Amino acid sequence: MKGTNEILILAVAIVLMVGGPVQAQIDYSDFSSVAGVNLVGDAAQYNNRLRLTPASSFQLGAAWFAEQQAVQYGFETQFQFQITGGLADGFAFVIQNSSPNALGLMGGGLGYHDIQNSLAVEFDTWLNPPDPDSNHVSVQTRGTDPNTYHLDYSLGFTSPIADMSDGSVYTVKVTYEPGTMKIFIDDLASEVLEVSVDLETLLNLDAGKAWVGFTGATGGEGYQNHDILNWYLTSAPGSNGGYVDIKPGSWPNPLNTKSKGVLPVAVLGTEDFDVMSIDPGTILMVLEGFDNTVSPIRWNYEDVGTPYEGEQPGGHDLGSDGLLDLTLKFDTQALVDAFDLYNAQGQSLLLSLSGNLTEENGGLAYQGSDWIWVLQTGDANGDGFVGELDLTTIITSWGMSGATREDGDLNGDGTVTGADYTEVITYWGTGTPPAEPRTIPEPATLALLLVGALMGIVRRR
């Protein structure tokens, strides 16, 4: 599982498409109960609706889901709204990491103006200069600074759309995957607005999470009821843990750059995520800074790992947990060649899985990570340094068949021989030095060691 070596951290991504059932983190078919929602200001439960403001002058309200939601790697939210009883001013769907009870300014501020560290998708029903018109959708943000309704800070706004104040029930879908946010109204297959945005760099998130919810406001000249009828939000699976296990059931996760075998990787299933919904044919492994990609050579469904939920970096060697996992095999040499891992020997790398849900599930992104430790060539005992202990390991196991790297089989042929001894001598002194410097043994010492090894072989026979 996840490693703790921090000699070097490199971001690696495996791009995949994920499909199938995904549990919504927020799911209100109506608001006959507002449990789990923080109501602020004039926001209130009204029958089975969430009323952000009543149709009265100078009203200001907000409703935030009480728990921060994972937004960094992608999400989809859908809700229905109905505006009745007047003309102004509108409401907004807001992502913010300022406060669970945040509330901005009324009137043209729509309740989000002045909320720090936020992004608002506003549904504006009143012309407040410099608005483009009195009926538009706009994405507003100033990053971590206090937000504003001013058009100068719009990432994009709509051309003329249906009159949102006509009393009709409208269905809205907002999708986000890193780099792109789309807003749909009624026609959920064709967006009315698409903007470029990266929440990870735009906002100061808490481990990728922020509060999500709605704000609304009225002014002195105009007012209206701003009602939310239902609401669900689903984060990308990896946004809430993204459990990925390299070399399931082992810890740490060594990678031998001379291995002719495969690197096993598992996407771990949970109670909330069914790995059978993943399309294995879409998976790619990539490394930041490299244009090369590597596909898995085969895949299967097995129960092989248990999610690690401790602090990072960290990990465990637990095996199966009773839930089905997607196991993937990557050709080790393909990874070494694609990402120049020979030059990463002795270092720890953080690998990540990222991708998307199927279109049927909103096309949301997936993110997960685990660590590998790239072994130093010639290091048999795994201490990161090539020296006397590695030579001792080889001599102790000299002639052993069915040997592993820990036994001294450095070249992967299954037997501890002179080829492994030569590798140690060739790379002597490389890697991270131990506390006390070591030197290459004198020729006489090497000769004695070899004689001892040969005597051991004779004794075995």
C-alpha positions as CSV (number, residue, x, y, z in Angstrom):
1,M,0.0,0.0,0.0
2,K,0.9,3.6,0.3
3,G,4.5,4.4,1.0
4,T,6.3,6.6,3.4
5,N,9.6,7.2,1.6
6,E,9.9,10.9,0.8
7,I,13.3,11.1,-1.0
8,L,11.5,12.3,-4.1
9,I,7.8,12.8,-4.9
10,L,6.8,12.7,-8.5
11,A,3.2,13.1,-9.6
12,V,2.1,10.2,-11.8
13,A,-1.4,9.7,-13.2
14,I,-3.2,6.8,-14.6
15,V,-6.0,8.0,-16.8
16,L,-9.2,5.9,-16.8
17,M,-12.9,6.1,-17.6
18,V,-15.1,5.0,-14.7
19,G,-18.8,4.0,-15.2
20,G,-21.6,2.5,-13.2
21,P,-23.4,3.2,-10.0
22,V,-21.9,6.0,-7.8
23,Q,-23.5,7.1,-4.6
24,A,-24.5,10.7,-4.3
25,Q,-22.9,12.6,-1.4
26,I,-25.8,15.0,-1.3
27,D,-29.3,13.7,-2.1
28,Y,-32.5,15.6,-1.4
29,S,-35.5,14.5,-3.5
30,D,-37.2,17.4,-1.8
31,F,-36.8,19.5,1.4
32,S,-39.4,18.0,3.6
33,S,-36.4,17.7,5.8
34,V,-33.5,20.1,5.9
35,A,-31.3,17.9,8.1
36,G,-27.7,18.3,7.2
37,V,-28.2,21.8,5.8
38,N,-27.0,25.0,7.5
39,L,-29.7,27.7,7.0
40,V,-28.3,31.2,7.2
41,G,-30.0,34.6,7.3
42,D,-33.5,34.6,5.8
43,A,-33.2,31.1,4.3
44,A,-35.8,28.7,5.6
45,Q,-37.7,25.5,4.9
46,Y,-41.0,26.3,3.2
47,N,-43.3,23.3,2.9
48,N,-41.1,20.8,1.0
49,R,-38.9,23.5,-0.5
50,L,-35.7,25.3,0.4
51,R,-36.6,29.0,0.3
52,L,-33.5,31.1,0.1
53,T,-35.5,34.4,0.3
54,P,-39.2,35.2,0.5
55,A,-40.7,37.8,-1.8
56,S,-40.0,40.8,0.4
57,S,-37.6,43.7,0.3
58,F,-34.0,43.4,1.5
59,Q,-33.9,39.7,2.1
60,L,-30.7,37.7,2.3
61,G,-30.2,34.0,2.8
62,A,-27.9,31.1,2.3
63,A,-28.1,27.3,2.6
64,W,-24.9,25.2,2.9
65,F,-24.5,21.5,3.1
66,A,-23.1,21.0,6.6
67,E,-20.1,18.8,5.5
68,Q,-17.5,20.0,3.1
69,Q,-17.6,18.2,-0.2
70,A,-14.8,16.9,-2.5
71,V,-14.7,19.2,-5.5
72,Q,-11.1,19.3,-6.6
73,Y,-11.1,16.3,-8.9
74,G,-14.6,16.8,-10.3
75,F,-18.3,16.7,-9.4
76,E,-21.8,16.9,-10.8
77,T,-24.7,18.7,-9.1
78,Q,-28.3,18.9,-10.2
79,F,-31.2,20.8,-8.8
80,Q,-34.6,22.3,-9.7
81,F,-35.5,25.9,-8.9
82,Q,-38.6,28.0,-9.2
83,I,-38.7,31.8,-8.9
84,T,-42.1,33.5,-8.2
85,G,-43.7,36.6,-6.8
86,G,-41.6,39.4,-8.3
87,L,-38.6,40.5,-10.3
88,A,-35.3,40.6,-8.3
89,D,-32.6,39.8,-7.6
90,G,-31.7,36.1,-8.2
91,F,-29.7,33.3,-6.5
92,A,-26.4,31.4,-6.9
93,F,-24.9,28.0,-6.6
94,V,-21.7,28.6,-4.7
95,I,-18.5,26.6,-3.9
96,Q,-16.7,28.3,-1.0
97,N,-14.1,27.4,1.6
98,S,-14.6,30.4,3.9
99,S,-17.2,29.3,6.5
100,P,-20.1,26.8,7.0
101,N,-22.3,29.9,7.6
102,A,-21.0,32.3,5.0
103,L,-23.2,35.1,3.9
104,G,-22.5,37.9,1.5
105,L,-24.4,41.1,0.5
106,M,-28.0,41.5,-0.5
107,G,-29.4,43.1,-3.7
108,G,-27.2,42.6,-6.7
109,G,-24.7,40.7,-4.5
110,L,-27.1,37.7,-4.6
111,G,-25.8,36.7,-1.2
112,Y,-22.4,35.6,-2.5
113,H,-20.8,39.0,-3.0
114,D,-17.9,39.5,-0.5
115,I,-17.6,35.7,0.4
116,Q,-13.9,35.0,0.3
117,N,-12.3,32.0,-1.4
118,S,-15.4,31.2,-3.5
119,L,-16.8,30.6,-7.0
120,A,-20.5,31.4,-7.7
121,V,-22.7,30.3,-10.6
122,E,-25.2,33.1,-10.5
123,F,-28.8,33.0,-11.8
124,D,-29.3,36.8,-12.0
125,T,-32.8,38.2,-12.6
126,W,-32.2,41.9,-12.3
127,L,-30.1,44.4,-14.2
128,N,-27.5,45.8,-11.9
129,P,-24.9,47.6,-14.0
130,P,-22.6,46.4,-15.4
131,D,-24.7,43.2,-15.8
132,P,-25.1,42.2,-19.5
133,D,-28.9,42.0,-19.0
134,S,-31.6,41.3,-16.5
135,N,-31.7,37.5,-17.1
136,H,-28.5,35.7,-17.3
137,V,-26.2,33.0,-15.8
138,S,-22.6,33.9,-15.0
139,V,-19.7,32.2,-13.2
140,Q,-18.1,34.7,-10.8
141,T,-14.9,34.4,-8.8
142,R,-11.9,36.4,-7.5
143,G,-10.1,33.3,-6.3
144,T,-9.3,33.5,-2.6
145,D,-10.2,37.2,-2.5
146,P,-13.8,38.3,-1.6
147,N,-16.1,37.5,-4.5
148,T,-18.0,40.1,-6.5
149,Y,-20.9,40.3,-8.9
150,H,-19.0,42.7,-11.1
151,L,-18.8,41.6,-14.7
152,D,-15.0,42.1,-14.8
153,Y,-14.7,39.0,-12.6
154,S,-16.9,36.8,-14.7
155,L,-15.3,33.7,-16.2
156,G,-18.2,33.7,-18.7
157,F,-21.9,34.5,-19.0
158,T,-24.8,33.4,-21.1
159,S,-26.4,34.9,-24.2
160,P,-30.2,35.3,-23.9
161,I,-31.9,32.4,-22.2
162,A,-35.4,31.5,-21.0
163,D,-37.0,34.0,-18.6
164,M,-36.0,32.5,-15.2
165,S,-38.6,34.6,-13.4
166,D,-41.6,33.4,-15.3
167,G,-42.7,31.0,-12.5
168,S,-41.6,27.8,-14.3
169,V,-39.7,25.0,-12.7
170,Y,-36.2,24.8,-14.2
171,T,-33.8,22.0,-14.0
172,V,-30.1,22.8,-13.7
173,K,-27.0,20.6,-14.0
174,V,-23.5,21.8,-13.2
175,T,-20.6,19.6,-14.1
176,Y,-16.9,20.1,-13.3
177,E,-13.8,18.2,-14.2
178,P,-10.4,19.9,-13.7
179,G,-10.1,22.6,-16.3
180,T,-13.8,22.8,-17.3
181,M,-17.1,23.7,-15.8
182,K,-20.4,23.4,-17.7
183,I,-23.9,24.7,-16.8
184,F,-27.1,23.1,-18.3
185,I,-30.6,24.4,-18.0
186,D,-33.5,22.0,-18.8
187,D,-31.7,20.5,-21.8
188,L,-29.2,18.4,-19.9
189,A,-27.4,17.3,-23.0
190,S,-26.5,20.8,-24.2
191,E,-24.8,23.3,-22.0
192,V,-25.8,27.0,-21.9
193,L,-22.4,28.0,-20.6
194,E,-18.9,26.5,-20.5
195,V,-16.0,28.1,-18.7
196,S,-12.3,27.2,-18.1
197,V,-11.5,26.9,-14.4
198,D,-9.2,24.8,-12.2
199,L,-10.6,24.7,-8.6
200,E,-7.3,23.3,-7.2
201,T,-5.3,26.3,-8.2
202,L,-8.2,28.9,-8.0
203,L,-9.3,28.3,-4.4
204,N,-7.7,27.3,-1.1
205,L,-9.3,24.0,-0.5
206,D,-9.1,21.6,2.5
207,A,-7.7,18.4,1.1
208,G,-9.7,19.1,-2.1
209,K,-12.9,19.9,-0.2
210,A,-15.1,23.0,0.2
211,W,-18.6,23.9,1.3
212,V,-21.3,23.9,-1.4
213,G,-24.7,25.4,-1.4
214,F,-26.9,28.3,-2.4
215,T,-27.3,32.0,-1.7
216,G,-30.1,34.4,-2.7
217,A,-31.0,38.0,-2.2
218,T,-33.6,40.7,-2.9
219,G,-33.4,44.4,-3.1
220,G,-35.5,47.4,-2.3
221,E,-37.1,47.9,-5.7
222,G,-37.7,44.3,-6.5
223,Y,-38.1,40.9,-4.8
224,Q,-39.1,37.4,-5.4
225,N,-39.3,33.9,-3.8
226,H,-36.1,31.9,-4.6
227,D,-37.0,28.3,-4.1
228,I,-34.8,25.2,-4.5
229,L,-37.0,22.1,-5.0
230,N,-34.5,19.3,-4.9
231,W,-30.7,18.8,-5.0
232,Y,-28.1,16.1,-5.4
233,L,-24.3,16.3,-5.8
234,T,-21.9,13.5,-6.6
235,S,-18.2,14.0,-6.3
236,A,-15.7,12.0,-8.4
237,P,-15.0,8.7,-6.6
238,G,-11.3,9.5,-6.1
239,S,-12.2,12.9,-4.6
240,N,-13.4,11.0,-1.6
241,G,-10.5,8.7,-1.2
242,G,-9.6,7.4,-4.6
243,Y,-8.3,4.1,-3.2
244,V,-5.5,2.7,-5.3
245,D,-3.2,0.0,-4.1
246,I,0.1,-0.8,-5.8
247,K,1.4,-4.3,-5.1
248,P,-1.7,-5.2,-3.1
249,G,-1.0,-6.8,0.3
250,S,2.6,-5.6,0.4
251,W,4.4,-2.7,2.0
252,P,6.6,-0.9,1.0
253,N,6.1,-1.3,-2.8
254,P,9.5,-1.9,-4.3
255,L,10.0,-1.6,-8.1
256,N,13.0,-3.3,-9.6
257,T,14.1,-1.5,-12.8
258,K,15.6,-4.8,-14.1
259,S,12.4,-6.8,-13.6
260,K,11.1,-8.5,-16.6
261,G,7.7,-9.0,-14.9
262,V,4.7,-6.8,-14.2
263,L,3.7,-4.2,-11.7
264,P,0.3,-5.0,-10.1
265,V,-2.1,-2.2,-9.4
266,A,-5.6,-2.4,-8.0
267,V,-8.5,0.1,-7.9
268,L,-10.1,-0.8,-4.6
269,G,-13.9,-1.2,-4.4
270,T,-15.8,0.3,-1.5
271,E,-19.3,0.2,-0.2
272,D,-19.9,3.4,-2.3
273,F,-18.0,2.5,-5.4
274,D,-18.4,-0.6,-7.6
275,V,-15.2,-1.3,-9.6
276,M,-17.3,-3.4,-12.1
277,S,-18.3,0.0,-13.5
278,I,-14.8,0.8,-14.7
279,D,-13.9,0.4,-18.3
280,P,-10.4,-1.2,-18.1
281,G,-9.8,-0.6,-21.8
282,T,-9.5,3.1,-21.2
283,I,-6.8,3.0,-18.5
284,L,-3.4,4.7,-19.2
285,M,-0.5,5.4,-17.0
286,V,1.3,8.8,-17.4
287,L,4.0,10.7,-15.5
288,E,4.0,14.5,-15.1
289,G,6.6,15.9,-17.3
290,F,6.5,13.0,-19.8
291,D,4.5,12.7,-23.0
292,N,4.6,8.9,-22.9
293,T,1.8,6.8,-21.7
294,V,1.5,3.1,-20.7
295,S,-1.5,0.8,-20.9
296,P,-2.1,-2.2,-18.7
297,I,-1.4,-5.5,-20.4
298,R,-4.2,-7.4,-18.6
299,W,-6.8,-7.0,-16.0
300,N,-9.2,-9.0,-13.7
301,Y,-11.6,-8.7,-10.9
302,E,-10.4,-10.0,-7.5
303,D,-10.6,-9.1,-3.8
304,V,-7.0,-8.2,-3.2
305,G,-6.7,-5.1,-1.0
306,T,-8.0,-2.9,1.8
307,P,-8.2,0.9,1.5
308,Y,-5.7,2.8,3.6
309,E,-7.2,5.8,5.4
310,G,-4.3,6.9,7.6
311,E,-2.1,10.0,7.3
312,Q,-0.1,10.6,4.2
313,P,2.5,9.5,3.4
314,G,1.7,6.2,4.9
315,G,0.4,2.7,4.2
316,H,-0.2,-0.9,5.3
317,D,0.1,-4.4,4.0
318,L,-3.5,-5.6,4.5
319,G,-5.0,-7.9,1.9
320,S,-8.6,-8.6,1.0
321,D,-11.5,-6.9,2.7
322,G,-14.5,-8.8,1.2
323,L,-15.1,-6.2,-1.6
324,L,-14.3,-6.7,-5.3
325,D,-11.3,-4.8,-6.7
326,L,-10.1,-4.2,-10.3
327,T,-6.6,-5.6,-10.7
328,L,-4.4,-4.3,-13.4
329,K,-1.0,-5.5,-14.6
330,F,1.6,-3.1,-16.1
331,D,4.7,-4.2,-17.9
332,T,7.5,-3.1,-15.6
333,Q,10.0,-2.5,-18.4
334,A,7.5,-0.4,-20.3
335,L,7.1,1.8,-17.2
336,V,10.9,2.1,-16.7
337,D,11.4,3.1,-20.4
338,A,8.5,5.5,-20.6
339,F,9.4,7.4,-17.4
340,D,13.2,6.9,-17.3
341,L,13.0,5.2,-13.9
342,Y,16.6,4.2,-14.1
343,N,17.4,7.7,-13.1
344,A,14.9,7.5,-10.2
345,Q,16.7,4.6,-8.4
346,G,16.6,4.8,-4.6
347,Q,13.7,7.3,-4.8
348,S,10.0,7.1,-3.8
349,L,7.4,8.1,-6.4
350,L,3.8,9.0,-5.8
351,L,1.6,7.4,-8.5
352,S,-2.0,8.5,-9.0
353,L,-5.0,7.1,-10.8
354,S,-7.2,9.7,-12.4
355,G,-9.9,9.7,-15.1
356,N,-13.6,10.0,-15.5
357,L,-17.0,8.4,-15.0
358,T,-18.9,7.4,-18.1
359,E,-21.2,9.9,-19.7
360,E,-24.1,8.1,-18.2
361,N,-22.7,9.0,-14.8
362,G,-21.8,12.6,-15.6
363,G,-18.3,12.1,-16.9
364,L,-16.9,12.9,-13.5
365,A,-13.2,12.6,-12.8
366,Y,-11.5,9.9,-10.7
367,Q,-8.4,10.3,-8.6
368,G,-6.4,8.0,-6.3
369,S,-2.7,7.5,-5.4
370,D,-0.2,5.1,-3.9
371,W,3.6,5.0,-3.6
372,I,6.3,3.0,-5.2
373,W,10.0,2.7,-4.2
374,V,12.4,2.4,-7.1
375,L,15.1,0.0,-6.0
376,Q,18.7,0.9,-6.3
377,T,20.5,-1.4,-8.8
378,G,22.8,-3.7,-6.8
379,D,20.9,-3.2,-3.5
380,A,19.9,-6.7,-2.3
381,N,19.0,-6.0,1.3
382,G,16.8,-3.0,0.5
383,D,18.5,-0.4,2.6
384,G,19.0,2.0,-0.4
385,F,22.8,1.6,-0.5
386,V,25.0,-0.9,-2.3
387,G,27.7,-2.2,0.0
388,E,29.0,-5.0,2.2
389,L,25.6,-6.1,3.4
390,D,24.4,-6.8,-0.1
391,L,27.6,-8.8,-0.8
392,T,27.0,-10.8,2.4
393,T,23.4,-11.5,1.3
394,I,24.7,-12.9,-2.1
395,I,27.4,-15.0,-0.5
396,T,25.0,-16.4,2.1
397,S,22.6,-17.5,-0.7
398,W,25.2,-18.4,-3.3
399,G,23.8,-21.1,-5.7
400,M,20.2,-20.9,-4.4
401,S,17.5,-21.7,-6.9
402,G,14.1,-20.1,-6.8
403,A,15.7,-17.1,-5.2
404,T,14.2,-13.6,-4.8
405,R,15.8,-10.2,-4.8
406,E,15.9,-10.3,-1.0
407,D,17.9,-13.6,-1.3
408,G,20.4,-11.8,-3.6
409,D,19.0,-12.6,-7.0
410,L,19.5,-9.1,-8.5
411,N,19.2,-9.9,-12.2
412,G,15.9,-11.8,-11.8
413,D,17.0,-15.1,-13.2
414,G,15.9,-17.0,-10.1
415,T,19.4,-18.1,-9.0
416,V,22.1,-16.4,-7.0
417,T,25.3,-16.5,-9.0
418,G,28.4,-14.5,-10.0
419,A,26.2,-12.2,-12.2
420,D,24.5,-10.9,-9.1
421,Y,27.9,-10.6,-7.4
422,T,29.2,-8.6,-10.4
423,E,26.2,-6.2,-10.1
424,V,27.0,-5.4,-6.5
425,I,30.6,-4.7,-7.3
426,T,29.7,-2.6,-10.4
427,Y,27.3,-0.4,-8.3
428,W,29.3,-0.4,-5.1
429,G,28.9,2.7,-3.1
430,T,25.8,4.0,-5.0
431,G,22.6,5.0,-3.4
432,T,22.0,6.8,-0.1
433,P,25.1,6.3,2.1
434,P,24.6,4.7,5.5
435,A,25.5,6.5,8.7
436,E,29.1,5.1,8.6
437,P,30.9,5.2,5.2
438,R,31.8,1.9,3.7
439,T,34.5,1.1,1.2
440,I,35.0,-1.6,-1.4
441,P,36.8,-4.5,0.2
442,E,40.4,-5.1,-0.6
443,P,41.1,-7.8,-3.3
444,A,42.3,-10.2,-0.6
445,T,39.0,-9.8,1.3
446,L,37.0,-10.4,-1.9
447,A,39.0,-13.6,-2.5
448,L,38.3,-14.9,1.0
449,L,34.6,-14.1,0.6
450,L,34.4,-16.0,-2.7
451,V,36.3,-19.0,-1.2
452,G,33.8,-19.0,1.7
453,A,30.9,-19.0,-0.8
454,L,32.4,-21.9,-2.8
455,M,32.9,-23.9,0.4
456,G,29.3,-23.3,1.3
457,I,28.2,-24.8,-2.0
458,V,30.4,-27.9,-1.5
459,R,28.9,-28.4,2.0
460,R,25.3,-28.2,0.5
461,R,26.3,-31.0,-1.9
